Amino acid sequence: MIPQRLKPGDEIRIIAPSTSMALVKGKQIDIAMNRLSDLGFHVTFGRHCENHDEFFSTSIEDRISDLHEAFANRNVKAVLTSIGGYNSNQLLAYIDYQLIAENPKILCGYSDITSLLLAIYHKTGLITYSGPHFSSFGMKHGFEYTLRYFLEAVTNDAPFDIEPSEQWSDDAWFLEQDQRTFVQNDGYTILQEGSATGNLIGGNLSTINLLQGTEYMPSLANSILFIEDDEETHARIFERQLQSLLHQPEAKGIRAILIGRFQNNSQITEPALEKIIATKQELRGIPVIANVNIGHVHPFATIPIGSQASITAVGNHIEISIDQSKI
């Protein structure tokens, strides 16, 4: 089920199903508001998105109320999460999935929001979007690539390719907007060659694994698995998180893997990543591409979960093509 495309004049609702938006700086909010307004969108906020407790979040009831109201409101055409965090999986048993299925619309976020994106896709068949938070739109510099692919994913019906960004950055941009460090991007890295077609399933690896053994975990059969993780993950943690996912009953159906660029604090080198992938007999014969523009390193592309992708990684030729019309 493909949500209606976003167009100028549409209302975008901001909710905080994980960490409260109270942690987002005022100037960052102003930049995000102006950027979305300049695109012609009308931005509104959930009633409870700035509430917070000692865990920098708010009650399940408050967060569910904002989620349900956003989907039930016919004026709202897209829902952006304010920021990530740690606890969006608390909501899964309380979501009215029938309400969402009857009112399909764009839902976009990443990191901890992965649990919501995958559960809602699995329960309703609605394509969801692993992409920027509302807070991401508050990035003053270096946001062009992220914005381009967000608009490609949510406003456009045509297939599109995910190409490498010209530069990337892992600095704490939300702390210092004008002193940014950008690094020349050498492109994607082929860890294993091959070609494949399948449905995009993935997001933040640690969060995906929270769904194992639950009714909210989507099938990995015939999947193009895209994964990333944040700076709390080093090589040994990534290895066991990946191995755990590969123990899923339908993991044999994984057709290709896309791995997002790791943050510098992860200290995961390309040789370490090559070694990890080479030890996974479950992945023999399928293409694996690393340093893809997804995840916590900026900029990043928006990936429609549940749509079809075609992957080619042969010699010097790498292609990641997405077609939302095929699900």
C-alpha positions, 0 to 999 in steps of 0.5 A: 500500500503506497501512501498518497504523494506529498504536495505543496499545501499539505499538512505535515504532523510532527509527533514524538513517539520516542524522545521528546521534542523538548530536547530539540533546540529552538533555532533548529526548530526554526530552521526546520519550520522555515525549510518545510514552509518554503517547500509549501507544507503546513507544519503542525505538532502533536499535543504531547510532543514536548512533554517529557519525564525523567527518561526524556520521553513521555507516557505511552498514552500520550505518544499513542494519542498523538500517533492515532490523532495524526493518522485519523486527521484527514487534513494530515498527509504526512507524519514526521517523527521529531527525533529518535531515542530508545523506547518507541517499541513500547508503543507496538502493542497499543497501536490501532493498526486498523486505524492506520490501514484505513488512513494510509499516509506517509510516516518517516523517521529513522534510528529508534523509529525503525521499530514503528516503521517495520511494525506498521509495514508488517501489520498493515502493508503500508510502505513506511519511510526510513528517512529524516526526522523533523529535527533533521530538517533543522540542519543549516548546512549540508542538507541538500542531499538528504532533502533531495532524496526525501522529496524523491521518496515522498513526492515522486512516483517515478523510480529513482537511484540512490547515488553516493553523496559528494561529501559526508559528515559525522560532526555534532551539527546540532551543537554547532551549526556553522563549524562543520567538517565535511569529508570527500566521499569515495563512494560505496564499497563492494564487499561481495559482488552480485545482482539482486531484486527484492523488497526493502526491509531494514533500518537501525540494526539494534532496533530491528533485533528488538522485534525478533520473536514478536508479531511485529517482525516483518519477513526477510524472505525475498528482501533487500536488507538495509542496515545501519547503526550508531556510534554506540556500536563497535565491530564486535557488537555489529557482528553479533547483531548481524548474526542474530538477525541471520538466525531469523527463520526467513533470513535465507531469503535475503537477496542483498545487503546494504550497510550504512556508513558507520560513525567515526566513534564506532571505529569499524574499519573497512577491513574489519567489516570485510572480515565480518561479512566474509565469515557469514556463510549465510551471505555467500553469493549475494551482493553486499555494499557498504558505506551507503548513504543511510543511517546516522552519518549525514547526509542520508537517503530516504528508503521506502520500506516494502518497496522493490529495489534492484541492486547491482555490484559488479566490478566498478559498477554499483547501482541501487534502484528503487521502484515504489510502484512494485511492492 
